[in-house]
Amino acid sequence: MKYVTILTLILCSMAGAQPVCTANSLVGTYVVSYFGWLTIAMPNAAPITGSGMIFGIISIGYDGKMTGGAAVTGSGPVTDYDVTGTAQINSDCTGSLRLTGKARSANAQPMPNEVDRFVFLPEIAEARVIIGDMGPGLYPALMGTWKRISSMPNAAKW
C-alpha cells in the first residue's frame, strides 16, 4: 500500500507539471528563422528544388493576429516581405499559423497563404515550426524557430 501511495503522488505531480497553453501564451514579438528546401512543380515542366531561408520579426497580438516583416532568400536575391496572419494554439501547446506575405516592391502580388504547424515551449518562450502548406505546386521542407524577444507585441520592426 505504501508503494501505491508513493506512485500515485509521483504520477500526480508529473501530471501537474505538464504545461498548459492559452492564446495569451503566444503574445509577444518574435525573431523568426527558417531554413530548408522548396520544390516548385509547374504544369508541363520538371520540378525545381532549391534551398530557402526566411529571417524576420513577427508580433502576435492578444487577438491572435500576426504582423511583421521578413526577408526571404533562395535561388535569387533577398526580398523583404510584409507578413500578416493569425495564430491558434491548443492547450497542449501545439498549434497552427496562417500567414500571407507581400513583397515590399512596387506592384507585388501577395504570396499564397501559408500554413505552419508548431510546438510552443513555454519554459523558453520558443516555438519549433514546420511549414506544412504553401499553396498549389509548392512543396516545402522548411523548419523554423520562433524565439520570443519581448512579451509585448510590436516591440521591434523588420
C-alpha positions in Angstrom: 0.0 0.0 0.0 2.9 2.3 0.8 4.3 1.9 -2.7 0.9 2.6 -4.3 0.6 5.8 -2.4 4.1 7.0 -3.4 3.5 6.0 -7.0 0.2 7.9 -7.0 1.9 11.0 -5.6 4.6 10.9 -8.2 2.2 10.4 -11.1 0.0 13.3 -9.8 3.0 15.6 -9.5 4.1 14.7 -13.0 0.6 15.3 -14.5 0.6 18.7 -12.8 3.9 19.6 -14.3 2.6 19.4 -17.9 2.5 22.9 -19.5 -0.9 24.2 -20.4 -1.0 26.9 -23.1 -3.6 29.5 -23.9 -3.9 32.2 -26.6 -2.1 34.6 -24.3 0.9 32.2 -24.1 1.9 33.4 -27.6 1.5 37.1 -27.2 4.7 39.0 -28.0 7.4 39.8 -30.5 9.5 37.0 -32.1 12.6 36.7 -34.1 11.8 34.1 -36.7 14.2 32.0 -38.8 13.6 29.1 -41.2 15.9 27.0 -43.3 15.2 24.2 -45.7 14.2 23.4 -49.3 11.3 24.2 -51.5 10.2 22.2 -54.6 8.2 24.0 -57.2 6.1 21.8 -59.6 4.7 23.6 -62.6 2.4 22.0 -65.1 4.3 20.5 -68.1 7.7 21.2 -66.5 10.2 19.3 -64.4 10.1 20.1 -60.7 12.7 22.5 -59.4 14.1 22.2 -55.9 16.2 24.9 -54.2 17.2 26.0 -50.7 15.4 28.7 -48.9 15.8 30.8 -45.8 13.5 33.2 -44.0 14.5 35.6 -41.3 12.5 38.4 -39.7 10.4 39.8 -36.8 6.8 39.0 -36.3 4.4 40.0 -33.5 1.4 38.1 -32.2 -1.3 40.3 -30.5 -3.8 39.5 -27.8 -6.4 38.7 -30.5 -4.1 36.1 -32.2 -3.4 38.4 -35.2 0.2 38.5 -36.5 2.0 41.4 -38.2 5.6 41.8 -39.1 8.2 41.5 -41.8 10.7 39.0 -43.1 13.5 38.6 -45.6 13.2 35.6 -47.9 16.0 34.2 -50.0 16.6 31.1 -52.0 18.0 30.9 -55.5 17.5 34.7 -56.1 18.0 38.0 -54.3 16.9 38.7 -50.8 13.4 40.1 -50.8 11.7 41.8 -47.9 8.0 41.0 -47.2 5.3 42.4 -45.0 3.6 39.5 -43.2 0.1 39.2 -41.7 -1.9 36.3 -40.4 -3.3 34.5 -37.4 -2.0 32.2 -34.7 -4.0 29.4 -33.0 -2.7 27.4 -30.0 -4.2 24.3 -28.3 -4.0 23.6 -24.6 -1.3 21.0 -25.2 0.9 23.8 -26.7 0.6 22.7 -30.3 -0.9 24.9 -32.9 -1.0 26.4 -36.3 -0.1 29.7 -38.0 -1.8 31.0 -41.1 0.3 33.6 -42.9 0.4 35.6 -46.1 3.2 37.8 -47.3 3.5 40.6 -49.8 6.8 41.8 -51.2 7.6 45.4 -50.4 8.4 46.1 -54.0 6.0 48.0 -56.2 3.2 46.1 -57.9 4.0 42.9 -55.9 1.3 40.2 -55.7 0.6 38.6 -52.4 2.1 35.2 -51.8 -0.1 32.2 -51.5 -1.5 31.5 -48.0 0.9 29.5 -45.9 0.0 27.2 -43.1 2.6 26.3 -40.5 2.4 23.8 -37.6 4.3 24.3 -34.3 5.0 23.2 -30.8 5.4 26.0 -28.3 7.9 25.6 -25.5 6.6 28.0 -22.8 9.6 27.4 -20.5 11.9 29.1 -23.0 9.3 31.2 -24.9 10.2 29.5 -28.2 8.2 27.6 -30.9 9.5 24.9 -33.3 7.8 25.4 -36.6 7.4 23.5 -39.8 5.8 24.9 -42.9 3.1 22.4 -43.9 1.4 24.1 -46.9 2.4 26.9 -49.2 -0.2 26.5 -51.8 -0.7 24.6 -55.1 2.5 23.3 -56.7 4.8 24.3 -53.8 6.2 21.6 -51.6 8.1 23.0 -48.6 10.6 21.2 -46.4 11.4 24.3 -44.3 11.8 24.1 -40.5 12.0 27.2 -38.3 12.3 28.6 -34.8 10.3 31.5 -33.4 12.1 33.0 -30.3 10.2 35.5 -28.3 12.3 38.6 -27.6 9.6 40.6 -25.9 6.3 39.8 -24.2 4.9 42.9 -25.8 3.6 42.9 -29.4 5.3 45.2 -31.9 8.4 45.7 -29.7 10.6 45.6 -32.8 10.1 46.0 -36.5 11.8 44.4 -39.6 
